[in-house]
Amino acid sequence: MQRTVTTRPTKKIRPICKWCAVVIILLLTVGCYLHFWSPSSLVVTANQTGYIDSFLLADGSKAILNSSASIAYPKSFDKAVRRMYMKKGEAFFSVPGKNEQPFELIIGETVHLRMNAAAFNVRMDKNRIAVYVTDGKLKMKADGEEELLLTPGLQGSYSNKGLEQEVMMSDGALAWKTGRLRFTNVPMKEVLQVIRNYYDIQVEVPPSARAILKRKVTANFESEGAEKVLEVVSKKIGVYLTKDKEGRYYLTLK
């Protein structure tokens, strides 16, 4: 007996079904993103007290936040990595080495820090991110940039110039926390950077006077105002200090 096999035409998947599948995948992706990265899944801490404030995290790490600084971290750290985020401002972090899993700090949207144990300061502004290490060591990286290894006394910075590393001759990066400016044979370039950040002022050095940035300064300050500090520093290196109507300071040779 001959068996007759009946075949049915294969149904083609309509284009609209394909689009439905794409939409479903996109919705699932967005849903996962919102679940894991939305503010509801992170503890967001913003220092709005107008003073310095500190926080102790579940793993024993400590974060000291300057006024207006903001950080975010999960209610409980992942088993593989301790990851937290810094949104804005300035903060000092102390990460103990008693935990086996590495500690990660994501600064803004671009800069990543990774370490096992370290103490370091982070300053964010609209043009630059600076990381100064006081203890331990950490790795600093940014998209498309070669990774930096920072140890005590080194500062890594990220700007439109990319990632850069420099040796700091003072702990001026911590002045916001200590309330002290201490310089011992420190190049004027670094001194001015500290003064600008600490007092939140503009201090300009015209091209004709750029040579003064290499001159060394030795001076200590505790409660002096910005203008008094600049007057003392300018006299020590033999330059003139002027101020315009907008409150900007200038250091010139004459």
Disulfide bonds with the S-S distance in Angstrom:
none
